[in-house]
Structure formats: C-alpha cells, structure tokens
C-alpha cells in the first residue's frame, strides 16, 4: 500500500529523490511550497508537491524512484496532490512538466490542452 505524507522542503529523502530524478532542489524551501513523500512498506517510492499561486496551484516535483516506476505510482501521487490542493482551496491550473509529453496531450484535471495554452 502506498502512503503519502507531507514533508518539509528540508526533508533529506525528498532532496535525494529529486536529485536522483534530475529535478531542481535549490528552491524547495520557498514560501508556500508544500511537498509530500510516497512510501511503500516503509521505503520511499516517490514525491510530489504544489505551490499556491493565488487561487491556482503549480504541481511540482512529481518523481518516482527507479525501482518503483511503471506501476502507476506517479499518477497516484499526482491525483493525491491535486486533491490536497483542492482541499487547500486552490483552483486547478494547467500542468507543466520537464519530462516527455504524455501520449494524450492536455490535462483531464483542468480540461485545458496544450493548444489552448
């Protein structure tokens, strides 16, 4: 079972996971940034977070550890983080990422496509 818990931007497991994924870590302690670690049987398997921008959010730092990839953990983390952001009071906003484009362009969560962006 995957458990997703909040962590501070100073959490060493968060930094190590993001470093390993080639994601930026120099701004983890910025004001308002909220991060989560996903663990399976006590082992860190992924991370995610969001950054409020007014009533919108920027989904950040979705990463899955190499030994856990290909099992839908990244999607689970992203959906969990989006739900937490909704409870935080945020509107959904377009998603931005550094990875390759998904097979289906756009975001089901926002109803916006890259062409509209």
C-alpha positions in Angstrom: 0.0 0.0 0.0 1.3 3.5 -0.9 1.1 6.0 1.9 1.6 9.7 1.0 2.5 12.1 3.8 3.5 15.8 4.0 7.2 16.6 4.5 9.1 19.9 4.8 11.2 21.1 1.9 14.2 20.3 4.1 13.5 16.6 4.1 16.6 14.7 3.0 14.6 11.9 1.4 12.8 14.4 -0.8 16.0 16.1 -1.8 17.7 12.8 -2.6 14.7 11.5 -4.7 14.6 14.8 -6.7 18.3 14.9 -7.2 18.2 11.3 -8.5 15.4 12.3 -10.9 17.3 15.3 -12.2 14.7 17.7 -10.8 15.7 21.1 -9.2 16.2 21.2 -5.5 17.6 24.7 -4.9 14.1 26.2 -4.2 12.5 23.5 -2.0 12.3 25.8 1.0 10.5 28.6 -0.8 7.5 30.2 1.0 4.2 28.3 0.4 5.7 25.2 -1.2 4.1 22.0 0.1 5.7 18.6 -0.5 4.8 15.0 0.1 6.7 11.7 0.1 5.1 8.5 -1.0 6.3 5.3 0.7 5.5 1.7 0.2 6.2 -0.7 3.1 8.4 2.0 4.6 10.5 2.6 1.5 10.4 6.0 -0.2 9.0 5.4 -3.7 8.0 8.9 -4.9 7.3 12.5 -4.2 5.0 15.3 -5.2 4.0 18.8 -4.2 2.3 22.0 -5.1 2.9 25.7 -4.9 0.0 28.1 -4.5 -0.2 30.9 -6.9 -3.2 33.0 -5.7 -6.1 30.6 -6.1 -4.3 28.5 -8.6 -1.5 26.0 -8.0 1.6 24.8 -9.7 2.0 21.0 -9.4 5.7 20.3 -8.5 8.3 17.7 -8.1 6.4 14.6 -9.1 9.1 11.9 -9.1 9.1 8.1 -8.8 12.1 6.2 -7.7 13.6 3.9 -10.4 12.7 0.6 -8.7 9.0 1.7 -8.5 8.4 3.1 -11.9 5.8 1.7 -14.4 3.2 0.8 -11.7 1.1 4.0 -11.7 2.7 5.5 -8.6 3.3 8.8 -10.3 -0.3 9.1 -11.3 -1.4 8.2 -7.8 0.9 10.9 -6.3 -0.3 13.5 -8.8 -4.0 12.8 -8.1 -3.4 12.8 -4.4 -1.5 16.1 -4.5 -4.3 17.7 -6.7 -6.9 16.6 -4.2 -5.0 18.0 -1.3 -4.6 21.3 -3.3 -8.4 21.4 -3.9 -8.9 21.0 -0.1 -6.4 23.8 0.4 -8.8 25.9 -1.6 -6.9 26.1 -4.9 -8.4 26.1 -8.4 -6.9 23.7 -10.8 -4.5 25.1 -13.3 -2.6 23.7 -16.4 0.1 21.2 -15.6 3.7 21.9 -16.5 6.5 19.3 -16.6 10.0 18.7 -17.7 9.5 15.1 -18.9 8.4 13.8 -22.3 4.8 14.7 -23.4 2.2 12.2 -22.4 0.5 10.2 -25.1 -2.7 12.2 -24.5 -2.0 15.9 -24.6 -3.6 18.2 -22.1 -4.9 17.7 -18.6 -8.1 15.9 -17.8 -8.0 17.7 -14.4 -8.2 21.1 -16.0 -9.9 20.4 -19.3 -7.2 22.5 -21.0 -5.0 21.4 -23.8 -1.5 22.5 -24.9 -3.1 24.2 -27.9 -5.2 26.4 -25.6 -2.1 27.3 -23.5 
